[in-house]
């Protein structure tokens, strides 16, 4: 899961807004509501896909440990673009 809610929200509430992440299978097409994360980004062990079309809010109790975070502005923009595409935000 990729947490996308603000730090202020996360510190105050018992829940976090997230986007699921799945590993990318060979030949899997990438859709407009998705963003590709290459192996090694944020500690991922395989090429993965952020599923911005499956935005959800989950309890903080579901987070067992932090694996990593998106340091690169370009990667953050790709995730934001996928989310904007899904929500039809220009």
PyMOL Python script that loads the backbone (N, CA, C, O; Angstrom):
from pymol import cmd

cmd.read_pdbstr("""\
ATOM      1  N   UNK A   1       0.841  -1.181   0.000  1.00  0.00           N
ATOM      2  CA  UNK A   1       0.000   0.000   0.000  1.00  0.00           C
ATOM      3  C   UNK A   1       0.884   1.241   0.000  1.00  0.00           C
ATOM      4  O   UNK A   1       1.945   1.275   0.624  1.00  0.00           O
ATOM      5  N   UNK A   2       0.427   2.237  -0.702  1.00  0.00           N
ATOM      6  CA  UNK A   2       1.110   3.522  -0.758  1.00  0.00           C
ATOM      7  C   UNK A   2       0.223   4.549  -0.066  1.00  0.00           C
ATOM      8  O   UNK A   2      -0.872   4.847  -0.544  1.00  0.00           O
ATOM      9  N   UNK A   3       0.688   5.090   1.058  1.00  0.00           N
ATOM     10  CA  UNK A   3      -0.074   6.107   1.781  1.00  0.00           C
ATOM     11  C   UNK A   3      -0.037   7.409   0.993  1.00  0.00           C
ATOM     12  O   UNK A   3       1.029   7.867   0.581  1.00  0.00           O
ATOM     13  N   UNK A   4      -1.220   8.005   0.784  1.00  0.00           N
ATOM     14  CA  UNK A   4      -1.285   9.252   0.020  1.00  0.00           C
ATOM     15  C   UNK A   4      -1.929  10.383   0.807  1.00  0.00           C
ATOM     16  O   UNK A   4      -1.937  11.523   0.341  1.00  0.00           O
ATOM     17  N   UNK A   5      -2.467  10.099   1.986  1.00  0.00           N
ATOM     18  CA  UNK A   5      -3.070  11.173   2.785  1.00  0.00           C
ATOM     19  C   UNK A   5      -1.960  12.004   3.416  1.00  0.00           C
ATOM     20  O   UNK A   5      -0.821  11.555   3.547  1.00  0.00           O
ATOM     21  N   UNK A   6      -2.318  13.226   3.804  1.00  0.00           N
ATOM     22  CA  UNK A   6      -1.334  14.159   4.346  1.00  0.00           C
ATOM     23  C   UNK A   6      -0.835  13.705   5.718  1.00  0.00           C
ATOM     24  O   UNK A   6      -1.525  12.976   6.431  1.00  0.00           O
ATOM     25  N   UNK A   7       0.354  14.137   6.071  1.00  0.00           N
ATOM     26  CA  UNK A   7       0.928  13.796   7.376  1.00  0.00           C
ATOM     27  C   UNK A   7       0.044  14.314   8.507  1.00  0.00           C
ATOM     28  O   UNK A   7      -0.124  13.639   9.522  1.00  0.00           O
ATOM     29  N   UNK A   8      -0.525  15.521   8.337  1.00  0.00           N
ATOM     30  CA  UNK A   8      -1.421  16.068   9.358  1.00  0.00           C
ATOM     31  C   UNK A   8      -2.613  15.142   9.574  1.00  0.00           C
ATOM     32  O   UNK A   8      -2.974  14.846  10.713  1.00  0.00           O
ATOM     33  N   UNK A   9      -3.220  14.688   8.488  1.00  0.00           N
ATOM     34  CA  UNK A   9      -4.342  13.760   8.568  1.00  0.00           C
ATOM     35  C   UNK A   9      -3.906  12.464   9.241  1.00  0.00           C
ATOM     36  O   UNK A   9      -4.590  11.957  10.130  1.00  0.00           O
ATOM     37  N   UNK A  10      -2.775  11.936   8.817  1.00  0.00           N
ATOM     38  CA  UNK A  10      -2.284  10.656   9.340  1.00  0.00           C
ATOM     39  C   UNK A  10      -1.994  10.725  10.842  1.00  0.00           C
ATOM     40  O   UNK A  10      -2.235   9.758  11.564  1.00  0.00           O
ATOM     41  N   UNK A  11      -1.486  11.849  11.308  1.00  0.00           N
ATOM     42  CA  UNK A  11      -1.177  12.009  12.729  1.00  0.00           C
ATOM     43  C   UNK A  11      -2.439  12.142  13.576  1.00  0.00           C
ATOM     44  O   UNK A  11      -2.446  11.745  14.741  1.00  0.00           O
ATOM     45  N   UNK A  12      -3.499  12.695  13.005  1.00  0.00           N
ATOM     46  CA  UNK A  12      -4.724  12.978  13.744  1.00  0.00           C
ATOM     47  C   UNK A  12      -5.703  11.810  13.754  1.00  0.00           C
ATOM     48  O   UNK A  12      -6.326  11.529  14.778  1.00  0.00           O
ATOM     49  N   UNK A  13      -5.839  11.145  12.644  1.00  0.00           N
ATOM     50  CA  UNK A  13      -6.873  10.127  12.459  1.00  0.00           C
ATOM     51  C   UNK A  13      -6.335   8.718  12.715  1.00  0.00           C
ATOM     52  O   UNK A  13      -5.124   8.498  12.733  1.00  0.00           O
ATOM     53  N   UNK A  14      -7.244   7.777  12.910  1.00  0.00           N
ATOM     54  CA  UNK A  14      -6.880   6.372  13.110  1.00  0.00           C
ATOM     55  C   UNK A  14      -6.800   5.618  11.792  1.00  0.00           C
ATOM     56  O   UNK A  14      -6.557   4.412  11.769  1.00  0.00           O
ATOM     57  N   UNK A  15      -7.008   6.340  10.691  1.00  0.00           N
ATOM     58  CA  UNK A  15      -6.998   5.736   9.362  1.00  0.00           C
ATOM     59  C   UNK A  15      -6.032   6.489   8.451  1.00  0.00           C
ATOM     60  O   UNK A  15      -5.628   7.615   8.743  1.00  0.00           O
ATOM     61  N   UNK A  16      -5.672   5.844   7.343  1.00  0.00           N
ATOM     62  CA  UNK A  16      -4.769   6.411   6.344  1.00  0.00           C
ATOM     63  C   UNK A  16      -5.381   6.139   4.970  1.00  0.00           C
ATOM     64  O   UNK A  16      -5.909   5.052   4.734  1.00  0.00           O
ATOM     65  N   UNK A  17      -5.316   7.112   4.065  1.00  0.00           N
ATOM     66  CA  UNK A  17      -5.784   6.910   2.696  1.00  0.00           C
ATOM     67  C   UNK A  17      -4.625   6.331   1.892  1.00  0.00           C
ATOM     68  O   UNK A  17      -3.509   6.849   1.931  1.00  0.00           O
ATOM     69  N   UNK A  18      -4.903   5.248   1.162  1.00  0.00           N
ATOM     70  CA  UNK A  18      -3.843   4.511   0.467  1.00  0.00           C
ATOM     71  C   UNK A  18      -4.247   4.137  -0.953  1.00  0.00           C
ATOM     72  O   UNK A  18      -5.420   4.159  -1.325  1.00  0.00           O
ATOM     73  N   UNK A  19      -3.232   3.797  -1.723  1.00  0.00           N
ATOM     74  CA  UNK A  19      -3.413   3.178  -3.039  1.00  0.00           C
ATOM     75  C   UNK A  19      -2.744   1.811  -2.971  1.00  0.00           C
ATOM     76  O   UNK A  19      -1.594   1.713  -2.543  1.00  0.00           O
ATOM     77  N   UNK A  20      -3.437   0.758  -3.381  1.00  0.00           N
ATOM     78  CA  UNK A  20      -2.818  -0.571  -3.390  1.00  0.00           C
ATOM     79  C   UNK A  20      -1.694  -0.650  -4.431  1.00  0.00           C
ATOM     80  O   UNK A  20      -1.689   0.077  -5.425  1.00  0.00           O
ATOM     81  N   UNK A  21      -0.764  -1.536  -4.177  1.00  0.00           N
ATOM     82  CA  UNK A  21       0.344  -1.808  -5.102  1.00  0.00           C
ATOM     83  C   UNK A  21       0.350  -3.309  -5.376  1.00  0.00           C
ATOM     84  O   UNK A  21       0.202  -4.115  -4.457  1.00  0.00           O
ATOM     85  N   UNK A  22       0.520  -3.675  -6.632  1.00  0.00           N
ATOM     86  CA  UNK A  22       0.610  -5.083  -7.012  1.00  0.00           C
ATOM     87  C   UNK A  22       1.847  -5.287  -7.875  1.00  0.00           C
ATOM     88  O   UNK A  22       2.303  -4.361  -8.545  1.00  0.00           O
ATOM     89  N   UNK A  23       2.384  -6.490  -7.858  1.00  0.00           N
ATOM     90  CA  UNK A  23       3.538  -6.762  -8.717  1.00  0.00           C
ATOM     91  C   UNK A  23       3.079  -6.801 -10.169  1.00  0.00           C
ATOM     92  O   UNK A  23       1.951  -7.194 -10.467  1.00  0.00           O
ATOM     93  N   UNK A  24       3.964  -6.391 -11.061  1.00  0.00           N
ATOM     94  CA  UNK A  24       3.623  -6.369 -12.484  1.00  0.00           C
ATOM     95  C   UNK A  24       3.999  -7.699 -13.117  1.00  0.00           C
ATOM     96  O   UNK A  24       5.164  -8.099 -13.113  1.00  0.00           O
ATOM     97  N   UNK A  25       3.006  -8.371 -13.655  1.00  0.00           N
ATOM     98  CA  UNK A  25       3.229  -9.636 -14.352  1.00  0.00           C
ATOM     99  C   UNK A  25       3.728  -9.346 -15.763  1.00  0.00           C
ATOM    100  O   UNK A  25       3.401  -8.311 -16.344  1.00  0.00           O
ATOM    101  N   UNK A  26       4.510 -10.252 -16.300  1.00  0.00           N
ATOM    102  CA  UNK A  26       5.062 -10.088 -17.639  1.00  0.00           C
ATOM    103  C   UNK A  26       3.929  -9.884 -18.646  1.00  0.00           C
ATOM    104  O   UNK A  26       2.972 -10.657 -18.679  1.00  0.00           O
ATOM    105  N   UNK A  27       4.047  -8.840 -19.462  1.00  0.00           N
ATOM    106  CA  UNK A  27       3.064  -8.546 -20.494  1.00  0.00           C
ATOM    107  C   UNK A  27       1.851  -7.770 -20.008  1.00  0.00           C
ATOM    108  O   UNK A  27       0.982  -7.421 -20.807  1.00  0.00           O
ATOM    109  N   UNK A  28       1.776  -7.494 -18.709  1.00  0.00           N
ATOM    110  CA  UNK A  28       0.625  -6.778 -18.137  1.00  0.00           C
ATOM    111  C   UNK A  28       0.604  -5.350 -18.646  1.00  0.00           C
ATOM    112  O   UNK A  28       1.581  -4.616 -18.497  1.00  0.00           O
ATOM    113  N   UNK A  29      -0.517  -4.954 -19.252  1.00  0.00           N
ATOM    114  CA  UNK A  29      -0.701  -3.599 -19.761  1.00  0.00           C
ATOM    115  C   UNK A  29      -0.870  -2.626 -18.596  1.00  0.00           C
ATOM    116  O   UNK A  29      -1.409  -2.982 -17.548  1.00  0.00           O
ATOM    117  N   UNK A  30      -0.404  -1.399 -18.792  1.00  0.00           N
ATOM    118  CA  UNK A  30      -0.565  -0.346 -17.801  1.00  0.00           C
ATOM    119  C   UNK A  30      -1.703   0.565 -18.251  1.00  0.00           C
ATOM    120  O   UNK A  30      -1.698   1.046 -19.384  1.00  0.00           O
ATOM    121  N   UNK A  31      -2.672   0.804 -17.379  1.00  0.00           N
ATOM    122  CA  UNK A  31      -3.831   1.623 -17.705  1.00  0.00           C
ATOM    123  C   UNK A  31      -3.669   3.037 -17.154  1.00  0.00           C
ATOM    124  O   UNK A  31      -2.766   3.298 -16.359  1.00  0.00           O
ATOM    125  N   UNK A  32      -4.548   3.952 -17.579  1.00  0.00           N
ATOM    126  CA  UNK A  32      -4.401   5.364 -17.213  1.00  0.00           C
ATOM    127  C   UNK A  32      -4.531   5.616 -15.718  1.00  0.00           C
ATOM    128  O   UNK A  32      -3.954   6.584 -15.223  1.00  0.00           O
ATOM    129  N   UNK A  33      -5.253   4.798 -14.987  1.00  0.00           N
ATOM    130  CA  UNK A  33      -5.392   4.967 -13.541  1.00  0.00           C
ATOM    131  C   UNK A  33      -4.347   4.204 -12.764  1.00  0.00           C
ATOM    132  O   UNK A  33      -4.555   3.862 -11.599  1.00  0.00           O
ATOM    133  N   UNK A  34      -3.215   3.933 -13.410  1.00  0.00           N
ATOM    134  CA  UNK A  34      -2.141   3.168 -12.779  1.00  0.00           C
ATOM    135  C   UNK A  34      -0.789   3.835 -13.021  1.00  0.00           C
ATOM    136  O   UNK A  34      -0.613   4.592 -13.976  1.00  0.00           O
ATOM    137  N   UNK A  35       0.154   3.540 -12.140  1.00  0.00           N
ATOM    138  CA  UNK A  35       1.517   4.070 -12.287  1.00  0.00           C
ATOM    139  C   UNK A  35       2.517   2.942 -12.052  1.00  0.00           C
ATOM    140  O   UNK A  35       2.365   2.145 -11.126  1.00  0.00           O
ATOM    141  N   UNK A  36       3.520   2.889 -12.885  1.00  0.00           N
ATOM    142  CA  UNK A  36       4.546   1.857 -12.795  1.00  0.00           C
ATOM    143  C   UNK A  36       5.630   2.283 -11.802  1.00  0.00           C
ATOM    144  O   UNK A  36       6.129   3.407 -11.851  1.00  0.00           O
ATOM    145  N   UNK A  37       5.978   1.371 -10.912  1.00  0.00           N
ATOM    146  CA  UNK A  37       7.116   1.558 -10.005  1.00  0.00           C
ATOM    147  C   UNK A  37       8.122   0.460 -10.326  1.00  0.00           C
ATOM    148  O   UNK A  37       7.818  -0.726 -10.202  1.00  0.00           O
ATOM    149  N   UNK A  38       9.312   0.860 -10.737  1.00  0.00           N
ATOM    150  CA  UNK A  38      10.333  -0.127 -11.091  1.00  0.00           C
ATOM    151  C   UNK A  38      10.940  -0.756  -9.842  1.00  0.00           C
ATOM    152  O   UNK A  38      10.972  -0.149  -8.772  1.00  0.00           O
ATOM    153  N   UNK A  39      11.413  -1.966 -10.002  1.00  0.00           N
ATOM    154  CA  UNK A  39      12.085  -2.696  -8.930  1.00  0.00           C
ATOM    155  C   UNK A  39      13.125  -1.782  -8.266  1.00  0.00           C
ATOM    156  O   UNK A  39      13.872  -1.082  -8.949  1.00  0.00           O
ATOM    157  N   UNK A  40      13.160  -1.797  -6.948  1.00  0.00           N
ATOM    158  CA  UNK A  40      14.118  -0.992  -6.204  1.00  0.00           C
ATOM    159  C   UNK A  40      13.550   0.328  -5.704  1.00  0.00           C
ATOM    160  O   UNK A  40      14.027   0.861  -4.702  1.00  0.00           O
ATOM    161  N   UNK A  41      12.534   0.867  -6.387  1.00  0.00           N
ATOM    162  CA  UNK A  41      11.909   2.106  -5.929  1.00  0.00           C
ATOM    163  C   UNK A  41      11.164   1.813  -4.633  1.00  0.00           C
ATOM    164  O   UNK A  41      10.399   0.852  -4.556  1.00  0.00           O
ATOM    165  N   UNK A  42      11.385   2.626  -3.633  1.00  0.00           N
ATOM    166  CA  UNK A  42      10.705   2.505  -2.337  1.00  0.00           C
ATOM    167  C   UNK A  42      10.893   1.120  -1.718  1.00  0.00           C
ATOM    168  O   UNK A  42      10.046   0.662  -0.950  1.00  0.00           O
ATOM    169  N   UNK A  43      11.986   0.462  -2.046  1.00  0.00           N
ATOM    170  CA  UNK A  43      12.274  -0.846  -1.467  1.00  0.00           C
ATOM    171  C   UNK A  43      11.535  -2.012  -2.089  1.00  0.00           C
ATOM    172  O   UNK A  43      11.544  -3.111  -1.534  1.00  0.00           O
ATOM    173  N   UNK A  44      10.889  -1.801  -3.240  1.00  0.00           N
ATOM    174  CA  UNK A  44      10.139  -2.881  -3.883  1.00  0.00           C
ATOM    175  C   UNK A  44      11.085  -3.920  -4.477  1.00  0.00           C
ATOM    176  O   UNK A  44      12.127  -3.579  -5.038  1.00  0.00           O
ATOM    177  N   UNK A  45      10.712  -5.187  -4.347  1.00  0.00           N
ATOM    178  CA  UNK A  45      11.568  -6.268  -4.832  1.00  0.00           C
ATOM    179  C   UNK A  45      11.261  -6.669  -6.275  1.00  0.00           C
ATOM    180  O   UNK A  45      11.960  -7.506  -6.847  1.00  0.00           O
ATOM    181  N   UNK A  46      10.219  -6.075  -6.867  1.00  0.00           N
ATOM    182  CA  UNK A  46       9.842  -6.391  -8.252  1.00  0.00           C
ATOM    183  C   UNK A  46       9.185  -5.166  -8.869  1.00  0.00           C
ATOM    184  O   UNK A  46       8.696  -4.289  -8.157  1.00  0.00           O
ATOM    185  N   UNK A  47       9.178  -5.111 -10.205  1.00  0.00           N
ATOM    186  CA  UNK A  47       8.393  -4.065 -10.869  1.00  0.00           C
ATOM    187  C   UNK A  47       6.960  -4.177 -10.373  1.00  0.00           C
ATOM    188  O   UNK A  47       6.407  -5.273 -10.287  1.00  0.00           O
ATOM    189  N   UNK A  48       6.364  -3.040 -10.050  1.00  0.00           N
ATOM    190  CA  UNK A  48       5.036  -3.041  -9.448  1.00  0.00           C
ATOM    191  C   UNK A  48       4.162  -1.957 -10.047  1.00  0.00           C
ATOM    192  O   UNK A  48       4.647  -1.048 -10.721  1.00  0.00           O
ATOM    193  N   UNK A  49       2.862  -2.066  -9.791  1.00  0.00           N
ATOM    194  CA  UNK A  49       1.891  -1.110 -10.316  1.00  0.00           C
ATOM    195  C   UNK A  49       1.084  -0.534  -9.163  1.00  0.00           C
ATOM    196  O   UNK A  49       0.528  -1.269  -8.348  1.00  0.00           O
ATOM    197  N   UNK A  50       1.029   0.805  -9.106  1.00  0.00           N
ATOM    198  CA  UNK A  50       0.164   1.491  -8.154  1.00  0.00           C
ATOM    199  C   UNK A  50      -1.222   1.554  -8.778  1.00  0.00           C
ATOM    200  O   UNK A  50      -1.382   2.037  -9.899  1.00  0.00           O
ATOM    201  N   UNK A  51      -2.219   1.067  -8.054  1.00  0.00           N
ATOM    202  CA  UNK A  51      -3.593   1.003  -8.562  1.00  0.00           C
ATOM    203  C   UNK A  51      -4.385   2.196  -8.045  1.00  0.00           C
ATOM    204  O   UNK A  51      -5.115   2.090  -7.060  1.00  0.00           O
ATOM    205  N   UNK A  52      -4.235   3.334  -8.721  1.00  0.00           N
ATOM    206  CA  UNK A  52      -4.895   4.567  -8.285  1.00  0.00           C
ATOM    207  C   UNK A  52      -6.406   4.485  -8.403  1.00  0.00           C
ATOM    208  O   UNK A  52      -7.117   5.261  -7.765  1.00  0.00           O
ATOM    209  N   UNK A  53      -6.908   3.562  -9.206  1.00  0.00           N
ATOM    210  CA  UNK A  53      -8.351   3.388  -9.364  1.00  0.00           C
ATOM    211  C   UNK A  53      -8.953   2.585  -8.211  1.00  0.00           C
ATOM    212  O   UNK A  53     -10.158   2.333  -8.195  1.00  0.00           O
ATOM    213  N   UNK A  54      -8.120   2.182  -7.244  1.00  0.00           N
ATOM    214  CA  UNK A  54      -8.613   1.428  -6.090  1.00  0.00           C
ATOM    215  C   UNK A  54      -8.321   2.174  -4.788  1.00  0.00           C
ATOM    216  O   UNK A  54      -8.012   1.554  -3.770  1.00  0.00           O
ATOM    217  N   UNK A  55      -8.419   3.506  -4.820  1.00  0.00           N
ATOM    218  CA  UNK A  55      -8.165   4.325  -3.638  1.00  0.00           C
ATOM    219  C   UNK A  55      -9.072   3.867  -2.493  1.00  0.00           C
ATOM    220  O   UNK A  55     -10.246   3.559  -2.698  1.00  0.00           O
ATOM    221  N   UNK A  56      -8.504   3.828  -1.281  1.00  0.00           N
ATOM    222  CA  UNK A  56      -9.289   3.407  -0.119  1.00  0.00           C
ATOM    223  C   UNK A  56      -8.688   3.979   1.160  1.00  0.00           C
ATOM    224  O   UNK A  56      -7.558   4.467   1.173  1.00  0.00           O
ATOM    225  N   UNK A  57      -9.458   3.910   2.212  1.00  0.00           N
ATOM    226  CA  UNK A  57      -8.995   4.354   3.519  1.00  0.00           C
ATOM    227  C   UNK A  57      -8.983   3.138   4.430  1.00  0.00           C
ATOM    228  O   UNK A  57      -9.972   2.411   4.522  1.00  0.00           O
ATOM    229  N   UNK A  58      -7.851   2.919   5.108  1.00  0.00           N
ATOM    230  CA  UNK A  58      -7.689   1.733   5.949  1.00  0.00           C
ATOM    231  C   UNK A  58      -7.185   2.130   7.328  1.00  0.00           C
ATOM    232  O   UNK A  58      -6.624   3.209   7.515  1.00  0.00           O
ATOM    233  N   UNK A  59      -7.392   1.253   8.275  1.00  0.00           N
ATOM    234  CA  UNK A  59      -6.912   1.460   9.638  1.00  0.00           C
ATOM    235  C   UNK A  59      -5.390   1.449   9.674  1.00  0.00           C
ATOM    236  O   UNK A  59      -4.748   0.703   8.934  1.00  0.00           O
ATOM    237  N   UNK A  60      -4.825   2.271  10.531  1.00  0.00           N
ATOM    238  CA  UNK A  60      -3.367   2.285  10.715  1.00  0.00           C
ATOM    239  C   UNK A  60      -2.867   0.938  11.227  1.00  0.00           C
ATOM    240  O   UNK A  60      -1.696   0.603  11.047  1.00  0.00           O
ATOM    241  N   UNK A  61      -3.734   0.175  11.856  1.00  0.00           N
ATOM    242  CA  UNK A  61      -3.354  -1.133  12.399  1.00  0.00           C
ATOM    243  C   UNK A  61      -2.913  -2.097  11.303  1.00  0.00           C
ATOM    244  O   UNK A  61      -2.219  -3.075  11.580  1.00  0.00           O
ATOM    245  N   UNK A  62      -3.310  -1.828  10.066  1.00  0.00           N
ATOM    246  CA  UNK A  62      -2.932  -2.703   8.950  1.00  0.00           C
ATOM    247  C   UNK A  62      -1.480  -2.507   8.528  1.00  0.00           C
ATOM    248  O   UNK A  62      -0.924  -3.337   7.810  1.00  0.00           O
ATOM    249  N   UNK A  63      -0.865  -1.412   8.972  1.00  0.00           N
ATOM    250  CA  UNK A  63       0.524  -1.133   8.618  1.00  0.00           C
ATOM    251  C   UNK A  63       1.438  -1.789   9.645  1.00  0.00           C
ATOM    252  O   UNK A  63       1.487  -1.369  10.801  1.00  0.00           O
ATOM    253  N   UNK A  64       2.156  -2.812   9.220  1.00  0.00           N
ATOM    254  CA  UNK A  64       3.057  -3.504  10.118  1.00  0.00           C
ATOM    255  C   UNK A  64       4.431  -2.864  10.144  1.00  0.00           C
ATOM    256  O   UNK A  64       5.066  -2.784  11.196  1.00  0.00           O
ATOM    257  N   UNK A  65       4.893  -2.404   8.977  1.00  0.00           N
ATOM    258  CA  UNK A  65       6.197  -1.747   8.900  1.00  0.00           C
ATOM    259  C   UNK A  65       6.264  -0.899   7.641  1.00  0.00           C
ATOM    260  O   UNK A  65       5.513  -1.119   6.690  1.00  0.00           O
ATOM    261  N   UNK A  66       7.154   0.056   7.643  1.00  0.00           N
ATOM    262  CA  UNK A  66       7.387   0.885   6.462  1.00  0.00           C
ATOM    263  C   UNK A  66       8.490   0.220   5.642  1.00  0.00           C
ATOM    264  O   UNK A  66       9.558  -0.109   6.158  1.00  0.00           O
ATOM    265  N   UNK A  67       8.208   0.033   4.366  1.00  0.00           N
ATOM    266  CA  UNK A  67       9.207  -0.557   3.480  1.00  0.00           C
ATOM    267  C   UNK A  67      10.046   0.536   2.842  1.00  0.00           C
ATOM    268  O   UNK A  67      11.263   0.398   2.718  1.00  0.00           O
ATOM    269  N   UNK A  68       9.400   1.618   2.439  1.00  0.00           N
ATOM    270  CA  UNK A  68      10.112   2.714   1.803  1.00  0.00           C
ATOM    271  C   UNK A  68       9.147   3.828   1.476  1.00  0.00           C
ATOM    272  O   UNK A  68       7.979   3.796   1.862  1.00  0.00           O
ATOM    273  N   UNK A  69       9.653   4.810   0.761  1.00  0.00           N
ATOM    274  CA  UNK A  69       8.798   5.915   0.314  1.00  0.00           C
ATOM    275  C   UNK A  69       9.298   6.401  -1.034  1.00  0.00           C
ATOM    276  O   UNK A  69      10.411   6.089  -1.457  1.00  0.00           O
ATOM    277  N   UNK A  70       8.447   7.172  -1.698  1.00  0.00           N
ATOM    278  CA  UNK A  70       8.777   7.662  -3.037  1.00  0.00           C
ATOM    279  C   UNK A  70       9.594   8.938  -2.924  1.00  0.00           C
ATOM    280  O   UNK A  70       9.054  10.008  -2.644  1.00  0.00           O
ATOM    281  N   UNK A  71      10.879   8.823  -3.141  1.00  0.00           N
ATOM    282  CA  UNK A  71      11.783   9.965  -3.023  1.00  0.00           C
ATOM    283  C   UNK A  71      11.832  10.808  -4.294  1.00  0.00           C
ATOM    284  O   UNK A  71      11.980  12.028  -4.226  1.00  0.00           O
ATOM    285  N   UNK A  72      11.711  10.174  -5.432  1.00  0.00           N
ATOM    286  CA  UNK A  72      11.897  10.842  -6.710  1.00  0.00           C
ATOM    287  C   UNK A  72      10.661  11.640  -7.110  1.00  0.00           C
ATOM    288  O   UNK A  72       9.572  11.075  -7.211  1.00  0.00           O
ATOM    289  N   UNK A  73      10.810  12.952  -7.341  1.00  0.00           N
ATOM    290  CA  UNK A  73       9.667  13.770  -7.744  1.00  0.00           C
ATOM    291  C   UNK A  73       8.965  13.246  -8.998  1.00  0.00           C
ATOM    292  O   UNK A  73       7.739  13.316  -9.079  1.00  0.00           O
ATOM    293  N   UNK A  74       9.702  12.728  -9.969  1.00  0.00           N
ATOM    294  CA  UNK A  74       9.097  12.212 -11.191  1.00  0.00           C
ATOM    295  C   UNK A  74       8.163  11.041 -10.889  1.00  0.00           C
ATOM    296  O   UNK A  74       7.073  10.956 -11.457  1.00  0.00           O
ATOM    297  N   UNK A  75       8.575  10.153 -10.015  1.00  0.00           N
ATOM    298  CA  UNK A  75       7.744   9.001  -9.656  1.00  0.00           C
ATOM    299  C   UNK A  75       6.498   9.482  -8.915  1.00  0.00           C
ATOM    300  O   UNK A  75       5.400   8.982  -9.160  1.00  0.00           O
ATOM    301  N   UNK A  76       6.657  10.435  -8.024  1.00  0.00           N
ATOM    302  CA  UNK A  76       5.500  11.003  -7.317  1.00  0.00           C
ATOM    303  C   UNK A  76       4.514  11.618  -8.307  1.00  0.00           C
ATOM    304  O   UNK A  76       3.302  11.460  -8.162  1.00  0.00           O
ATOM    305  N   UNK A  77       5.032  12.314  -9.304  1.00  0.00           N
ATOM    306  CA  UNK A  77       4.179  12.922 -10.325  1.00  0.00           C
ATOM    307  C   UNK A  77       3.443  11.869 -11.147  1.00  0.00           C
ATOM    308  O   UNK A  77       2.295  12.082 -11.539  1.00  0.00           O
ATOM    309  N   UNK A  78       4.083  10.753 -11.408  1.00  0.00           N
ATOM    310  CA  UNK A  78       3.435   9.680 -12.165  1.00  0.00           C
ATOM    311  C   UNK A  78       2.268   9.092 -11.371  1.00  0.00           C
ATOM    312  O   UNK A  78       1.215   8.796 -11.937  1.00  0.00           O
ATOM    313  N   UNK A  79       2.455   8.925 -10.070  1.00  0.00           N
ATOM    314  CA  UNK A  79       1.373   8.426  -9.216  1.00  0.00           C
ATOM    315  C   UNK A  79       0.256   9.466  -9.151  1.00  0.00           C
ATOM    316  O   UNK A  79      -0.920   9.120  -9.259  1.00  0.00           O
ATOM    317  N   UNK A  80       0.614  10.725  -8.976  1.00  0.00           N
ATOM    318  CA  UNK A  80      -0.386  11.796  -8.935  1.00  0.00           C
ATOM    319  C   UNK A  80      -1.156  11.865 -10.248  1.00  0.00           C
ATOM    320  O   UNK A  80      -2.373  12.047 -10.240  1.00  0.00           O
ATOM    321  N   UNK A  81      -0.470  11.724 -11.360  1.00  0.00           N
ATOM    322  CA  UNK A  81      -1.115  11.746 -12.674  1.00  0.00           C
ATOM    323  C   UNK A  81      -2.121  10.602 -12.811  1.00  0.00           C
ATOM    324  O   UNK A  81      -3.213  10.797 -13.344  1.00  0.00           O
ATOM    325  N   UNK A  82      -1.755   9.408 -12.331  1.00  0.00           N
ATOM    326  CA  UNK A  82      -2.670   8.262 -12.382  1.00  0.00           C
ATOM    327  C   UNK A  82      -3.903   8.533 -11.524  1.00  0.00           C
ATOM    328  O   UNK A  82      -5.022   8.209 -11.923  1.00  0.00           O
ATOM    329  N   UNK A  83      -3.703   9.122 -10.356  1.00  0.00           N
ATOM    330  CA  UNK A  83      -4.823   9.444  -9.471  1.00  0.00           C
ATOM    331  C   UNK A  83      -5.716  10.513 -10.089  1.00  0.00           C
ATOM    332  O   UNK A  83      -6.940  10.402 -10.037  1.00  0.00           O
ATOM    333  N   UNK A  84      -5.116  11.545 -10.671  1.00  0.00           N
ATOM    334  CA  UNK A  84      -5.888  12.606 -11.335  1.00  0.00           C
ATOM    335  C   UNK A  84      -6.666  12.052 -12.521  1.00  0.00           C
ATOM    336  O   UNK A  84      -7.798  12.468 -12.767  1.00  0.00           O
ATOM    337  N   UNK A  85      -6.079  11.128 -13.249  1.00  0.00           N
ATOM    338  CA  UNK A  85      -6.762  10.512 -14.377  1.00  0.00           C
ATOM    339  C   UNK A  85      -7.990   9.750 -13.917  1.00  0.00           C
ATOM    340  O   UNK A  85      -9.061   9.843 -14.517  1.00  0.00           O
ATOM    341  N   UNK A  86      -7.820   9.000 -12.850  1.00  0.00           N
ATOM    342  CA  UNK A  86      -8.947   8.224 -12.325  1.00  0.00           C
ATOM    343  C   UNK A  86     -10.065   9.122 -11.792  1.00  0.00           C
ATOM    344  O   UNK A  86     -11.244   8.827 -11.983  1.00  0.00           O
ATOM    345  N   UNK A  87      -9.698  10.204 -11.130  1.00  0.00           N
ATOM    346  CA  UNK A  87     -10.682  11.103 -10.540  1.00  0.00           C
ATOM    347  C   UNK A  87     -11.162  12.162 -11.506  1.00  0.00           C
ATOM    348  O   UNK A  87     -11.997  12.996 -11.157  1.00  0.00           O
ATOM    349  N   UNK A  88     -10.636  12.134 -12.727  1.00  0.00           N
ATOM    350  CA  UNK A  88     -11.006  13.116 -13.763  1.00  0.00           C
ATOM    351  C   UNK A  88     -10.734  14.548 -13.318  1.00  0.00           C
ATOM    352  O   UNK A  88     -11.572  15.436 -13.471  1.00  0.00           O
ATOM    353  N   UNK A  89      -9.539  14.747 -12.762  1.00  0.00           N
ATOM    354  CA  UNK A  89      -9.096  16.063 -12.313  1.00  0.00           C
ATOM    355  C   UNK A  89      -8.101  16.601 -13.330  1.00  0.00           C
ATOM    356  O   UNK A  89      -7.153  15.906 -13.699  1.00  0.00           O
ATOM    357  N   UNK A  90      -8.307  17.822 -13.783  1.00  0.00           N
ATOM    358  CA  UNK A  90      -7.374  18.438 -14.745  1.00  0.00           C
ATOM    359  C   UNK A  90      -6.412  19.351 -14.064  1.00  0.00           C
ATOM    360  O   UNK A  90      -5.561  19.951 -14.721  1.00  0.00           O
TER     361      UNK A  90
END
""", "prot")
cmd.dss("prot")
cmd.show_as("cartoon", "prot")
cmd.util.cbc("prot")
cmd.orient("prot")
